[in-house]
Amino acid sequence: MHRYEYKCRECEWHGLLWKTMELRNNAFCPDCKSVVERMFTMLGMPNTQIPAVDNHEFNNGQGVFDNGLGELITSRKHRREVMEKKGLHEVSKGDRDLFTKEREHKPMPYEQAKNQFEEAEAMVGNGKWKEGLSEERVKEIESGRKTSKKE
């Protein structure tokens, strides 16, 4: 059985009905039971009847440029192939939860915190904290003021 598109002149119902090929011209409105007229619009076209077959997302095979991948993508399969070629993988809804959930905060053990504090005090005492900083930045820090880079 096939789906055909019909429109009722009485109640303005418009939709698809399952009919055998022999009975496709003999259909009745599901709402008011009057005879319906067969229509020929995009609704009744085979590629728009089933979402799994529908390819509107990719411009019906013409392709859509994906800025993230930098290529023209023509189908879901092509998207997977391009991503695989570039060493990427899609994140599923289940995986997305791993990235978006809040991380559990675990405080640092006392001994580790104590050692880190002692190292920081030693660096301040012997001047090692200045390594890797420009003289200008060291002067700013020592004077206790900050200058913005936007000036």
Beta strands, then each sheet from edge to edge (+ up, - down):
strand 1: 2-8
strand 2: 14-19
strand 3: 36-38
strand 4: 64-66
strand 5: 71-73
sheet 1: 2+ 1- 3+
sheet 2: 4+ 5-
end
